[in-house]
Amino acid sequence: MALVVVVVAIVVAAVFAVRAPDLGFELPGSRRETVVSALDAALGATVEPLGPDTAASLGISARDKGLVITSIAENRPAARAGIRTGDVIERIDGAPVGSIGEAAAALADARAPDIILRVNRHGEYVIVHLPGRAAPVARDPAKQGGE
């Protein structure tokens, strides 16, 4: 239950921070860092926008947009889904992501429990099912209190 509350809080903070520029003001640096941290926590990986030099080093067209996976935390959603360092997330549940803000918004709008990512892995496209929040384990009412 606590995990669900934390994930919801992260998503709400990320959505507010992403939508704030639409309201006519820029986010201070600390708010942008909060969005990046929320996105990193949701994926269990750190990301950065794909630049032309990085694209060339990964064998990807400089015209492609996405977020490069720079590190992966052990036993977190990205690691469990088979995402690798150097993978480029181009779409989250069908929504194109070329920036941290677009990714945070796409994650907030994504259908749980599994989120579908389109990943560019050195020029080859891979569809990855990112495990979302686990459903609570149902308890057998007959066994409650007897453990």
Secondary structure, DSSP 8 states (H G I E B T S, - for coil): -HHHHHHHHHHHHHHHHHHGGGGT----HHHHHHHHHHHHHHHTEEEEE--HHHHHHTT--TT---EEEEEE-TTSHHHHHT--TT-EEEEETTEE--SHHHHHHHHHHS-SSEEEEEEEETTEEEEEEEE---------TTTTT--
